[in-house]
Amino acid sequence: MAEHVEHPAYPVGLRLAGRRVVVLGGGTVAQRRLPALIAAGADVTLISPSATPSVEAMAETGEITWVRRRYEDGDLAGAWYALVATTDPAANAAASAEAERARVWCVRSDDADAATAWTPATGRGDGVTVAVLTGHDPRRSAAVRDAILEGLRDGSLAAPAQRARTPFVALVGGGPGDPDLITVRGRRLLAEADVVIADRLGPRDLLDELPPHVEVIDAAKIPYGRFMAQEAINNALIEHAKAGKSVVRLKGGDPFVFGRGMEEAQALAAEGIACTVVPGISSSISVPGAAGIPVTHRGVAHEFTVVSGHVAPDDPRSLVDWASLAKLTGTLVILMGVDKIGKIAEALVAHGKAPDTPLALVQEGTTATQRRVDATLATVADVVKAEEVRPPAVIVIGPVVAEGPGKRTR
């Protein structure tokens, strides 16, 4: 008797745009698989008497065609690919047999051995599709896929493009400080950069991971000469971009939340240089969250307002309507306001905010040195001095401060 040989699957990428694909069964398997088929441009027909709410929504929006009945012989006519995922074993077997007769590649969710095709663990990033098959071990397939994608995204897996790469300029929001909180796209662009112009408040640990050839420029140390600080930064971006370099402007938080990112984008545009803006996680919501403070909470705060505190309320340069803010019942988040918090508190109380309104200052949020100091509007000026609170710190004012489980220092 001949020994059975386990042949590996032959990997191939199906181009299904505009081609008929039939999915049998509207349950969780279909819910997981349908988005990729839709993204591939397939003409998807779902045949099932019922469907999950998510699958039903795909039909309602016209992304798929839903035939509300059980499978019938002939349903696979004209199909290029079929996904059989009903809860009826007899129907699954019959559909599989039809697919075999019609030479339609068929995936079986209930019996991989009876299928003529297997669905790999698939992921996409930076123009690369990763598909992994490990036979009958889907969890291992997913783990291998995830490891490859993570390596490509963070630059730890070297896979340089062989074709000429087009230089770029990107304004990247690095998040609140923890290097793990930069976006996947931001980290990938950072790994591809020739020049990185970094802010003091950006995720500094990421700079240590850059290859030796990358030029790292501390924005705070750019020679200003006859220029103001921001003008000098703009000029550095323009200079390196015109030299054909891939440039990343690494900023703390989000580039457009008190980050002067628009000024940099406008300066580049004036020179005919396009730039990509990569949003970042703003410290205005992430730092309170890391300290156990929700900026909104059911029954407590239905809105939150973020303002800059870098100028005092009585400063003629201030654009903030403190009188209106004092009347709001939600959460007030103040950035860059540690040294002005005494005057800010006075202004809020003078315009009607209760002196005992709870307040928290979260210093160096999301980093290893994060600490939270609690006070009230009436006591904050003294507390900041006594606790020696220093920037960077996010200030949260409102009843939500008392809701979270965060550790407090008074």
N, C-alpha and C positions, 0 to 999 in steps of 0.2 A: 504493500500500500504506500502510495507516494506521500511524503511528508508535506504537511500544509505549510505554505510559505506566506508570511505576512508581508504584503507589498506596501510600501509607503504611498501616501496620496501624492498625486502630481499637482504641484501648486500652479495656479493660473489666475490671472486677474480678469474678471468678466466685465465687459463694457456693455452695460445694460441700458444706456440712455435711449429712450424711445422704444424700448423692446418690452414685450409682454412678459410680466412676471405674475405668477399666481401664488397667493398665500392662502392656505387652508387652516382655519382656526383663528379666532380673534382674541386669544388669551395673552398671558404675559410673555410667551415666547414671541408672538407676533409683535407685541408692544416693543420688545427689545430690538427686533430685527428690522422693522419697518423704516425707522428713521434713516438707516444706512441705504436701504433700497431707494427711498425717496431722494436722498442726496445724490445717488448715482444716476438719477434721471429716469429710473425705470417707470414703465406704465404698469402700475400695480393694481391688480384685482384681488380683493379679499373676498373669500367665500366662507361665510360662517353665519349661523343663526343669531349669534350674540357677539359682543365685543366689550373689551374693557373701556372705561370712559376715555382714556387717552387715545385708543385706537378709533373709537367713535368720533372723537374730535378731528382726527386726520381725515376721516371720510367727510365730515361736515364742512371742512375747509377745502375740499376738493383735491387733497393730496393723493388720495387713493379712491378707487371705485369699490363700493361695498355691495356685494350680492348677499342678501340676508336669507340664506338657506344652507342646508347641509350639502356636502360634496355629492356630485353626480358624475357618472362616467362621461367623459368628453370635456370636462371642465379645463383640462390642461391643453386643449387644442390651440396650437399656435404659440404656446409659451416657450420661452427660452430657458426659464429657470423656475423651479417650484420649491416652495417651503411648505412642508406638510407638518402641521402642529395642532391637530385636533385632539380631543380627549377620547375619540372613538377608534380603538385599535383596528377594527375592520375597515373603517373608512380610510385610515392611514395606509393600510396594506393595499387596498384597492387603488388608491391614488398613486402609490409607489409603483404598482404594476402598470398602470396607464403610462406613467412617466417612462418606465423601462421600454414599453412598446413604442412610444412616440419619440424616444431618444431625447428626453428632456432631463437636463441635470436636476436632480431632486435631493433635497435635504430632508431628513427625517428627525424630528426632535425626540421621538420615542424609541428609535432603533437605529443607531448610527451604522450598525453593520449592514442593514438593509438599504441604506442610502447609496446613491451614486455620487454624492458630493458631501463634503463636510464644510461647516462654517468655521473659519479660523478666528482666533482672537485678534481683533483688528483695531488699530489706532492710527491716527494721522497727526502729523505735525511738521511744519516747515516744508510743505510740499512733498513729504515722504509718507507713504502708506506702509505700515508694518503689519504683516499678517503672520501669525504663528500657529502651527499645528503640532501637537504632541500626541497624536493618536487618540487614546481614550482618556486623556487627563486634561480636561478643559481648564482646571484651576492653574495647572502648571503653565499652560499656554498663555493664560491671562497674566501670570506673574512675569513670564519672559517678555511678553509684549510691553508691560508696564516698565520693566527695567530698561529696555531698549529706548522707549520713548523718553523716559526721564533722562537718560544719558544724552540723547540728542538735544533735548531741551536745555539742559544746564551746561552743555559743552563738555561733560566728562567723557562722553563717547565721541572720539574724533571721527568725523565723517565729512571732510571738507568737500564742497562742490567742485567738480572737475572742470566745469565751464567757468568762464570769466564771471566773477561776482561783481555786481553793480554796487558801487559805494553808496552809502546812505547816511542820513543824519536822523537821529531819533531822540526825542525828548521823552525820557523814561521816568515814570514815577516809581520810586524804589520802595514805597510803603513807609510805615511808621518807624522802622528801625531794625526789627527782626529780619535777618536776611531771608528767612523762609517765606516771608510775606510779600516778596516781589512777585509780580505776575510771571507766568510761564513765558509769555512773549518777551517781557522785559529782560528776563534772565537769558533767553536765547540771543537777543540782539546784543546784550552785553558780552556774551561769549564770542560774537562775531566782530567786535569792534577793533579798530586800529588805535583809536584815541577815545579816552573816557574823561570827560570833564565833570568832576564830582563835587557835590555839595557836602558841607560838614555834617548835615543831618541825614544824608543818605545812608543806606545800609553798607557801612564801611567794610564789614567782613567779606563782602562779595569781591572787593578789590583784590584781596589776597589770592583769589582763585583764578585771576586773569593770567594768560600766558605772558612770558617775560617780554615779548616784543610789543605788548600793548603800552602805549604811553598814557599814564595816568596823571591828570592835571588837577590839583586842588584848586577849586574855584576861588577859595578865600585867599590864595597866594598868587593869583595872576597879577602881574605888575600893572598898576592902573595908569601911571604916567599922567597924561592930560585927560584921561578918560575917567568917568565914574565907574564904579565896580561893575554894574550891569552892562555898561557899554563895552567894557573890556572883555567880559564873558561873551557877549554877542560877537565881538570881533574875533575872538579865539575860535568860536564855532564856524564862522565864515571862512577864516583862514585855512583851517584844517579841511573843511569841506571842499574848498576850491583846489586844495592840493590832492584831491582824489582819495581822501581817507574816509573810512567808515567811522562816523563819530556818534558817540552816545553822550548825551547830557543827562547824567544821573542825578535825579533830584529826590529829596525826601518827600514822602506823602504822594500827592497827586500833582502833576505839573501845573494844573490850572487852579488849584486851591491855595491861594496866597503864595504861589510859587514863581510868579513872574514868567511863567512858561509862554504866555501869549506874546510878551515882549520879545522873547527869543524867536518865536515862530515868525513874528512880523519882521524882525531884522533879517532873518534868512530869506523870507519871501521878497523883501526889497532888493535882495541880491540875486533873485532868480533861483534860489536853492529850495527845493522841496524838502519837507521833513515829515517824519511819522511821529504822531503823538501816541504814547502808550500810557493809558491811564494807570494810576496807582491807587492803592488802598489809602484813603485819607486818614490821618491821625485823628480827625474830628470824630470819627465813629469807632475806629479800631482801638484806639488807646482807652477810651472809656470802657469798651467791651472787655479788653484785656484785664481791666481793673475790677470787673464785675458790675459795671454800671451800664444798664440799657438806656440808650438815649430816648427811646420810646418804650412805653409799657402800657398794656391794656388797662384802662381805668385810671391811669396816672398822668400820662403825657401823650397827646395825639400829634405833637409836632416837635421838631427841634430846629433851632436856628444857630448857625455858625457865623461868628464874627471875628474880625481881627482886633486884637487889643494892643497893637504896637504903638498906637498913639492914645493919649488919655482923652476922656470925654470932653474936657475943657480945652483941648488943643484945637485951634482953628482948622487944622488939616483933617480932623476926624470927619468921616463920611457916615458914621453910624448914628442912627436915631435911637439914642438910649432911652428916651422917654417912652417911645413905642415898645421897645423891648421889655421895659419894666412892667408893662401891662399884659404881656403874654403869660399864659399859664403853663406852657410846655417847658422844654429843656433848652437852656442856653449854653452853648459850647464856645469857649473863647480860646483862640490860639494866639500865641506870642503876647500874652498879657500878664506874665508873672510880675514884672516890675511895675505894672500899672494897676494891679488888681485892687489896691486900696482905693484909688480914685474911682475905679469902675464900680466897686461895691457902693461907695458913697452916692454915685450918680443914680444907681438903680434904686437904692433906698429912698433917695430924695424924690424920685418920680413914682413912688408908691409900692415898691417891692418890699415884702416883709423882711425885717432885719434878721429873723431867725430862719430864713430860707437856707436849706442845706446846700453845701458847696464842697466839691472835692477837687484837689489838684493832683494830677497823675504825672509824676516826673519820670522822664526817660522811658515812656511806656513801650511795652512789648520787648524790652531788652532785659538783660540779666540784672541790671541795676534799677529796675522799675520800683517805684514806691508810691503809695497813695497817702495823701494827707487830707483829712477832713476838717471842715470848719463851717461857719455860717457867714452870711454877708456882713454881719456885725463884727465877727471876730477874725475874718480872714487876714486883714492887714497885720495884726499881731502874730497870728499863727504862721504866716509865711516867713516873718522875721525870726520867730523862735525856732522854727523847724529848718531854717536855712534852705528853703525851696529855691531851686535854681532852674533856669531854662535848660533844655526844652521841657515844658510841662503843658499839659492840656487841662483847662479849667472847665468843670461841669457844674452848672447851677440849676437847681430845681429839685422837686420831690423824688425824682428817679434815683438821686444819690443815696437815698435811704432804702432803696429796694433791693439792691444787689448784695451778694455774699462777700464782697471784696474786703480785704484786710485794711484796716484803717490805722492811721497814726494821728493822734491829736496833739 
